[in-house]
Amino acid sequence: MARAFKVPNFYRSDTIAQIKLLRRTHDPKRRDFSPSELNFGPLVLRVARHFGFCFGVENAIEIAYRAVEENPGKRIFLLSEMIHNPDVNADLEQRGVKFLMSPDGTEQIPFDSLKPDDIVIVPAFGTTVQLQGRLSAIGIDPYYYDTTCPFVEKVWRRAEELGRDGFTVVVHGKRTHEETRATFSHSECAAPTLVILDMSDAIFLVDYISGTRSTAEFWDRFANGVSDGFDPQIHLKRIGVVNQTTMLATETHAIAETIRSGMLKKYGAELLKEHFADTRDTLCYATNENQNSTKDLIKAGADMAVVVGGYNSSNTSHLVELCEESMPTFYVKNAGEIINEHRIRHFDLQAKDVIETEGWLPPATTENPLIVAITSGASCPDRTVDDVITRIAELIPGCLNSSVAVENYRSRLESTLSIP
């Protein structure tokens, strides 16, 4: 039985809870990734099979709120944003929690102002060995309220194993992301480490290994993404790949296969295992499920998609990328971004900025309903998704309320499956 975390009720939603319970009841092995369909009359919502808070996020929230509850009167800090969700971080700030650093690592509060009896919470992304050392030197235990996701720690262990076996670690991730900075820090303690962003970097790396790129070109491209003492002429002879857990699973797999093919071409099949570690994918289960659910959501079809989550959330941005390939997609952090039926405020991945769009919501009738695909990132509360659903429904005249739509879905589901 899955562990139940103590998450504040104001992050939960009765409507979303009912939908998820229905799916767990009728698909206990989690094999059906088709979306749930809620019929509001003139609006049909197709809701992704898996979305919202994952194990690591619920674990982090439970620990952070427990830290606040257990330490009245003490100064409480988070190293940086606990998760990439503005509503969660804002609520913690309202409870007196302060952030020591911004997500890019810039100090907002000087570390030399910390005292041994201060409480410092490590975020779900984990943190670097260096920062753990700085806190320990002050007299603060960085592991007491450590919310690091277990799946991130799994990546660290895999990197350590690769290092023990004499392999260089290639990390597929975003160099400035908190999780990748933490993984890089832990990995370089065990092995020479290189961070690559995408398939273009992987192809370049293979070209260098094959001898068609120069060492000067290597340093031009990767100077800011390698561990101290890294020597590409020595350290690229034996490679294993791990990843930032929130990257696109298909891209991580393709990158690993590209590097494997390059090593196969250079060293041959008989020596391949000596030069390429056949690592299992280190993407977390929730990221994988959310991405697969989004793919099936897209296959089901819709007139448009709304993806809910923090604008600096890596896993959410990848869901947006998937949806944008097939339909108009609006990336909103919460229901407050939906201004009215004519205008919406949303994050544009290409512009990397918040923009406003006019005429975003097409007209809808019961005879010609608007079909909207809905999903959210792993750090987005169910309550926030529910608020977005409610906001869309209230902008379309004649929509049923959520409780009726869910009950109708329950009846259809049980009728289809012949369950009394």
N, C-alpha and C positions, 0 to 999 in steps of 0.2 A: 504493500500500500504506500502511495506517495506521501511524503511528509507534508503536513499542513503547517504553513508558516503563519506567524502572528503579524498580519498586515493590517494597518488601520482600516476600519470599515469605510472611511470616506474615499478610499481608492477602489472599492469594490462596487459592483453593479448587479442588482437582482436580475435585470434583463439579460446581461451577458452571462451571468452565472447559470441561468436556466438554459441558455443555448449550449454552453459548454457541457453542462450536465447531460443534456440530451445526446450530444455527440459521444461523450464517454460511455453512456449507457448502451448505445447502439453500435459503438465501434470501440470496444475496450482495448483492442490491440493497436489502435491508432493507425490503421492501414488505409483508411479512406480519407483522401485529401480533398475531396470535392467540397465546395462551399455550402454553408447553410443558407437557405433562402427565406427571407421574411417578406411577405406580401402586405404592403400597407394600402393597397388599392391602386392609386395613381403612381405609387412608388414601390419598386421592388429592390430590396437590398440583398445582395449576395455577399455574405460575410465569410471571410477566410476560415478554414477549418482550425488552424492554429494561429494565434496572435496574442499579443499582450505579455504581461509579466512572465518571465521564465524562472526556473529554479534559482539561478544565481542572483537575479534581481530581487526576488522575494526574500532570499536569505540576507541580502544586503540591507533591505528595508527593515527587516526584523531586528537586525543587529544595531542599526543606526538609531532607531526609535527606542530600543532598549538602553542604549548608551545615554540618551537624553533623560530617560526615566530614572536611571540608576544614579545619575550624577547631578542632582539639583544644586544650584549655587556654584558649580564648577564651570570653568571655561571649556567649551567643547568646540573642536575644530574638525573639519574634513580636509584631507590633503588637497582635494579638488572636488569637482562635482562628483557626487556619489555614483549617479548614473546619468545618462544624457536625457533627462526629462526636466523641463523647466518647472513644472508644477510641483514635482517631488522636491527638487532642490529649493524652491521658494518656500515650501512649507517648513522644511528643516531650518531655513534662515529665520523664519518667523518664530521658531522655537529657540532661537538664540545661537544656533550653530553657525560658525563662520568658516569661510573657505580660505585655506592658506595659500592656494595657488589657483590660477586660471587653468583651463583645460590644456593650454599650450605649454604649461610648466612655469609661467611667469609668477614670481612670488607676489602675493597681494598683502600678506602679513609677514614681516621679517621673522625668520626662524629664531633669531637671537632674542626675540621677545617671549618665546615660549618658556614655560616653567615645568619642573618635573611633575607637578600635580595636575597639569593640564591634560585633557582627554583629546587624543587625536585618532580619528577614524580613517582607516585605509579604505579607499573606494573599491567598487566592484571590479574595476579594471586592474587592480593590484598597483604596486608601486615599485620603484627601482631599489636595487640593493643599496645604492648610495643614500637615498632618502631614508631608508630603514636605519642605516648607520647613523645618520645625523640625529634622528629622533632618539635612538638608543643612547647616543652620547649626551643628550640633554637630560636623560633619565626617564624618558617616556617609552613605554612598551608599545611598539608599533603593531604587535600581534594580538593585543588584548581585545581591541574592537576592530578586527581585521575582516572586512567584508569581501575580500578578493573572491571572485567566482571560482568554484572548484574546477571548472572547465579551462579557465585560464591557467590555473596551477598545473593542470594536466599537461598543457603545452610546455610549461617550464620543465616539468619532469622529463618530457620527451626530448627536449633540447639537451638536458643534462645527460640522458642516455646516449644520445648521438655523440656528444663530446667525449664521453668515456670510451666509446668505440672508435674514436679517432676521426670522426666526421666533422666537417664544417657545417654550420647551421645556416640555412637560407630561410629567412622569415618573410612570408608573403603578408604584407601589411602596410599601413600608412605610417610613415616614419614619425610624424608628430603626434599621432594618436596616443593617449595615455597607456592603453593596453600594449601597443607595440613598443613604446619606450620601456615599459616594465619588462616585457618579454625579452627585449634586446639586452637589457641590463642583466637579467638572470642568465641568459644564454651565454653572454660573453665571459661569464665566470667559468664556464665549462668548455667553451669551444670558440674558435674563430667564427664570427657571425656577420652576416650580410643581410640587409633588408632590401627587398624588391617590392615595387608597387603593383605592377601589372604584367600582362603578357609581353608588352614591349620590352620591359626590363629583362624578362626571362629569355626572350629571343636574343637580346644583346649579350646576356651572360653566356648562352650557348655559343654564340658567335665568337666570343672571347676565348672560351675553352677550346673551340675548334681551331683557333689561330687566325681568324679573319678580322679580329679587332685587336688594337694595340693596347698595351698597358696604360699608355697616356689617356686613351679614350676611356678605359675602365675607370680611371681616377676622376676624369671629368664628369662621369655619370654617377659614380657611387661614393665619392669622397666623404659625403655626410652620412653614409649609411653602413659603415663598417666598424668593426671593433678595433681597439688599439693594437697595433702590430700586425694588422691584416696584410698578408702578402698574396696577391691574386695568383702569382706564379707557383705558389706552394699550396695555398689553402683551397684551391678549387679542383683538387684531384679526387677528393672524397666528399660527397655532398648528401645532406638530408634536408627535407623541406618540412617546415611547420608553418603555422599561420596565425594571424590575428583572428580570433574566433568568430568575428562578425563579418568577415569578408564573404563574397559570393562563393558558395561551395563549388559551383561548376568552374569558376575561374581558378580557384586553388588547385582543383584536380587537373585542369588543363595545363597549368604552369608546371606542376610536378611531372606530368607526362612529357612536356616539352623538354625539361631538363633531363629526365630519364632517357629520352630518345637521343639527346646530344651526347650523353655519357655512353650510351650503347654504341653509337656511331664511332666514338673515339676509342673505346676500350674493348668493344666486342662483347658478345653474349656471355662468354665464359668468365669474364672478369667483371661483369656488370655489378654484381653484389659487392665487390670490393670498392666500387667507386660511387655507387648510388644506393642509399639506404631506402628500402621500400617502406616508408613510413605510412601508417594509416592516417587518414584524414583527421586533423585535430580540430575541425570545425565543431562547435558545440551542437548538441542535439536540437536545441530550441531554434537556433539560427537555421539549421538544416530543415526542420519541420516548417518553419515560417516561410522559407523560400519555396519549398515544394508546394505548400498550401497556396501560395501566391500564384505559382504557375498553374495550378488547377483552377484557381479563381479566374485567371485570365482565359483559360480554355473554355470555361463556362460562358464567357461573353458578358459584356456590359457596355453601356453607352459612355460611361466614365468611371474613374476610380478616385476614391479619397483615401489617402494613406495618412495615418495619424501617428505623430511622434515628435520628439525633440529635433530641432533643426541641425544639431551637431551629432545626431545619432547615426553611427556608421551602418548598423544593421538595418535601420529604417530606410536610409538612403538607397540601399540596395534593393529593397522592396519597391521603392519608387522607380528605380531604373528598370526593373522588370515590367512594371505596369506601363510605363511611358512608351515602351516598345509597341504596345498594342492599342492604347486608348488615351484620350485626354485624362491627365492625372493631376490631382491637386494634393499637395503635401502640406498638411496643417498641423500645428502643435496642439491645438485644442479648439473647442467650439467657438471661442471668441474670435477666431480668424474668419468665421463665416459671417460677414457683415450683414448681408440680406440676400434676397433671391437674385439680385442683380450683380452683386459684387462680393468677391472673396479675396482674402489676403492669404498668401501661401508662399512657400519657399521654392525658388527656382534653382534646381541643381546646377544647371549650366551657368547661370549668372552668379550662383552662390550668394544669393541675396533674396530678401523678402520682397515680393511684388504684389500688386493688386490686379485682378482680372475682372473685366466687365462681362456680363452676359454668360456667366459660367454655368448657370442652372437652366437647362432647356425646359420648355413647357411640358406638362405631363397630365394625362387623364387616365381614368380607369380603363378605357378602351385602348389607349396607347401609353402604357406606363413607362416611366423612366427607370432604367435599370442601372443601379450604382453598385460598384464593387467596393467593399470596405475591408481594410486590414490595418494593422498597427505594428510598431516595432516592439521588441522584447522589453523595453523599459517604459512602455506606455500603460498607465492604469486603465483597467476596464471601465472605470467611471468616466474617464475622458473619452473613450470610444462611444460609450452610451450617450454622453452629452452631444457628440457630433451627430450620431444617428437621430437623436431627438430634434436637434437643430435643423437638419435637412428635412425631416418629416414635417416640421411645423411651417416650413416655407412653401410647402406644396398643398394647396387646398384639397380637402377631402380625405386626407390620410387617416387611417386607423391609428389608434395608440399602440405603443410597443407591446403591451401585455396581450392585446388581442392578436397582433401579428405573430407573437411567439406561440400562443396557444394554437393558432391555426397551423403553424409550422409543426408543432408537436403532433397534431392530429394527422397531418399529411405524412409525416415521417413514420409514425406507428402504423398507419394504414398501408403504406408502401411495404413495410417490413412484416406485415401481417402479425403485429403484436397487439394483443387485446388491451 
